[in-house]
Amino acid sequence: MTVTTVAMISAGTAAAVPSLVTGFGLIATITLIALLIAKELAGAAAENSSVSEVTLPGALDRALNVGIIPLLMVFVSIVFVNIVKIL
């Protein structure tokens, strides 16, 4: 391989990385929105339940925090990076 070939390969890889990161950011944001909707629906179903025992909607409402909290941190970092880019 020559230096020119290596330079072209690295330039192509460097150009693909921002689009890949943007794609992951979009997927993370859509997943966060879906989990927040599911949590809201599970919380509403748990409140309307007349049973005082642990129910599936109540357990789902608490379990969704496992995915929501890290995705919320990712979302905040995406917003922060975009604000810094603008300034």
Beta strands, then each sheet from edge to edge (+ up, - down):
end
